[in-house]
Amino acid sequence: MATIIIRNLPDQITEDRLRELFGGEALVKEIDVTDDPNPNTTHRQAILTLEMSAYEAEQLAKRYQGMVIDGHDIRIAVAHFMG
């Protein structure tokens, strides 16, 4: 499993839209959409848990980095957890 953080999402983004964009039911196991914790923005962020390796998540982040969703250039980072 891998986790990615997507920032600068438009306010109206839905979990269904994110699931569709990032691989569907087979890959997206969990989605948590919240307000971006950055106090200088009013945008949304999403944390996605994906059924893939960390390497595959890094490749996905590179591929979709800067993608425009409803006029917002998204920023993607892979979360690396210490175990």
PERA-V979607 format. One record per residue. N is the residue number from 1. SS is DSSP state (2 for helix, 1 for strand, 0 for the rest). OMEGA is omega in degrees with one decimal (* if undefined). D_FIRST is the distance of its C-alpha to the first C-alpha in Angstrom with 1 decimal. Layout:
# PERA-V979607
n=N ss=SS omega=OMEGA d_first=D_FIRST
n=N ss=SS omega=OMEGA d_first=D_FIRST
This chain:
# PERA-V979607
n=1 ss=0 omega=177.9 d_first=0.0
n=2 ss=1 omega=179.8 d_first=3.8
n=3 ss=1 omega=174.7 d_first=7.0
n=4 ss=1 omega=176.8 d_first=10.3
n=5 ss=1 omega=-179.0 d_first=13.7
n=6 ss=1 omega=-178.3 d_first=16.4
n=7 ss=1 omega=179.1 d_first=20.0
n=8 ss=1 omega=177.7 d_first=23.5
n=9 ss=1 omega=175.8 d_first=22.8
n=10 ss=0 omega=-177.5 d_first=25.9
n=11 ss=0 omega=-175.0 d_first=27.0
n=12 ss=0 omega=-178.9 d_first=27.0
n=13 ss=0 omega=179.7 d_first=23.4
n=14 ss=0 omega=176.4 d_first=22.0
n=15 ss=2 omega=179.7 d_first=18.6
n=16 ss=2 omega=178.8 d_first=19.8
n=17 ss=2 omega=178.5 d_first=20.6
n=18 ss=2 omega=179.1 d_first=17.3
n=19 ss=2 omega=179.1 d_first=15.6
n=20 ss=2 omega=-178.0 d_first=18.3
n=21 ss=2 omega=-171.3 d_first=17.9
n=22 ss=0 omega=168.0 d_first=14.2
n=23 ss=0 omega=176.6 d_first=13.7
n=24 ss=2 omega=-176.1 d_first=15.0
n=25 ss=2 omega=-176.3 d_first=14.0
n=26 ss=2 omega=-177.2 d_first=12.2
n=27 ss=2 omega=-175.5 d_first=9.4
n=28 ss=1 omega=-176.5 d_first=9.8
n=29 ss=1 omega=-178.0 d_first=8.9
n=30 ss=1 omega=177.9 d_first=10.6
n=31 ss=1 omega=174.9 d_first=13.2
n=32 ss=1 omega=179.9 d_first=15.5
n=33 ss=1 omega=-179.3 d_first=18.5
n=34 ss=1 omega=171.6 d_first=21.0
n=35 ss=1 omega=177.5 d_first=23.9
n=36 ss=0 omega=-178.2 d_first=23.2
n=37 ss=0 omega=177.7 d_first=24.2
n=38 ss=0 omega=-177.3 d_first=26.3
n=39 ss=0 omega=-178.8 d_first=29.9
n=40 ss=0 omega=-179.7 d_first=31.2
n=41 ss=0 omega=176.1 d_first=29.4
n=42 ss=0 omega=-177.1 d_first=29.4
n=43 ss=0 omega=-179.3 d_first=26.3
n=44 ss=1 omega=171.8 d_first=23.1
n=45 ss=1 omega=177.9 d_first=19.5
n=46 ss=1 omega=173.0 d_first=16.2
n=47 ss=1 omega=-178.2 d_first=12.9
n=48 ss=1 omega=171.8 d_first=10.2
n=49 ss=1 omega=-173.6 d_first=6.8
n=50 ss=1 omega=177.0 d_first=5.6
n=51 ss=0 omega=179.1 d_first=4.9
n=52 ss=0 omega=178.8 d_first=5.2
n=53 ss=0 omega=177.3 d_first=5.8
n=54 ss=2 omega=178.4 d_first=7.3
n=55 ss=2 omega=178.8 d_first=10.5
n=56 ss=2 omega=177.9 d_first=10.0
n=57 ss=2 omega=176.3 d_first=9.1
n=58 ss=2 omega=178.6 d_first=12.3
n=59 ss=2 omega=177.1 d_first=14.2
n=60 ss=2 omega=179.9 d_first=13.4
n=61 ss=2 omega=178.1 d_first=14.6
n=62 ss=2 omega=-176.9 d_first=17.7
n=63 ss=2 omega=-174.3 d_first=18.5
n=64 ss=2 omega=-180.0 d_first=18.5
n=65 ss=0 omega=178.5 d_first=19.9
n=66 ss=0 omega=176.5 d_first=23.2
n=67 ss=0 omega=-179.3 d_first=22.9
n=68 ss=1 omega=175.8 d_first=25.6
n=69 ss=1 omega=179.8 d_first=24.9
n=70 ss=0 omega=175.9 d_first=28.2
n=71 ss=0 omega=-179.6 d_first=29.8
n=72 ss=1 omega=173.7 d_first=27.0
n=73 ss=1 omega=-176.5 d_first=25.5
n=74 ss=0 omega=176.0 d_first=21.9
n=75 ss=1 omega=-176.9 d_first=20.2
n=76 ss=1 omega=174.6 d_first=16.5
n=77 ss=1 omega=175.5 d_first=14.8
n=78 ss=1 omega=178.8 d_first=11.4
n=79 ss=1 omega=177.7 d_first=10.9
n=80 ss=0 omega=-177.3 d_first=11.0
n=81 ss=0 omega=176.3 d_first=11.2
n=82 ss=0 omega=-177.1 d_first=13.7
n=83 ss=0 omega=* d_first=13.1
